[in-house]
Amino acid sequence: MRGVGIKAESEIVWLQDISNIDYIREETWSTAEPYCPPPKIYGQTVVGYSVLKPAIKLEPGVYTRRLFTLRPHDCFYDPRGIYRKSFPVEAVDPKTVQPGIRGVKTDKVKG
């Protein structure tokens, strides 16, 4: 089973309330373990992550999962910082994130 990714997601787990967050960074991580917890990333806060469907068999291969993060200089933490009038390229509106569907840049993300 090679290249299992976003289409195999069953849910998004939010570790933080996203109701007051204008954008999150949508990133991916590849792992040989399809059900492992998300990695800790130095200098970033993990806000959420994707979970793969339980039917995914434990076969050798690469499993790509999504990770949703914030960095200390993002506008959620620093409203007057470098992203007060722009946004990072990987930014998406967290309310548009669904299992199997990439997040979208809405007007809310664009400021």
N, C-alpha and C positions, 0 to 999 in steps of 0.2 A: 504494500500500500504506500505509494510514493506521492508526495505533494498534497496530502490532505490539508484542507484549509478552510477558509471562511464559509464555504457552502455546507460544511459538515458541522457548523455550530448549532447548539441547541438552546443556549441562553447567554445572556450577558449578566455578569455578577458585578454589581456596583458596591464598592467598599466605602463610598462616601456619598452623601446626598448631593445630587447633581442639579437640584432645582435652582440654585443661585449661581451656577457656573455657566458663563457665556460660551466658552469653548473648552474642549479637551484636545489633547494630542492623540491621534489614532495611529498606533504603530503596530508592527507585527514582530513576533519572535518565533523562531523555529526551534523545535525540540524533538528528541527521539522518544520522549514520553508524552503521550497524548493527554494525560489527565493530571499532570503535575501543576502545583500552584505557580502563579506568576513569579518571575525573578524579581529580586530587589534591585533597583537601579540607582546607583549613587547620584545624588543631586536631583532626583525626581520623586514625585509622589504618585504611586499607583492608585488611580481612582476606580478602575474597573478592569475586567478581563473577560474574554470569551471562554465558554465551556463547550467542548465537542460533544456530539450525540453519543449516548451510551453504546450504541450499536457499532461504533468504530472498533474494529478488532485490533488487538495488540500485536501488530505485525511490524517487522523492521521497516523503517522508513522515516520520512520527515513530516512532522506535523506542524503546520503553521497556525498560530493563534494570534488573536489581537489583544493588545494591551492599551489601556487608556490612561494617560498620565498628565500631570501638570509639573511645570518647572518653577523654581522660585521667582523668576522674572516674568512669568505669565501674569496677565492682568487680574486674575482671580486673587493673587497674592500681592501684586504691585500695580494698582490701577493707574499710577502715574509713570510707570516704567516704559520700557522700549516698545511694548505692544499696546500702548494706549490709543494709537491711531491705525494700527495694522494688526496682523495676526500671523502666527507661524504657518508655514505651508501645509503642515500636517494637521492643522486645526479643523475640527468639525463641531457642530452643535450636538451636545450629548443627547439631546432629546430625539435626534434623528437616528441614533444608533439602534439597530435591531440585529438579532441573530441572522447571520447569512447575508446581511446588507451593510455596505459601507456607510459611514456617517456622511452627512452633507454639510457644506458650507452655506449657512443661511445668512440673512442680513444681520441677525443677532451676532454671528461670529465676526462679520466684517466691521462691526462697530456702529 
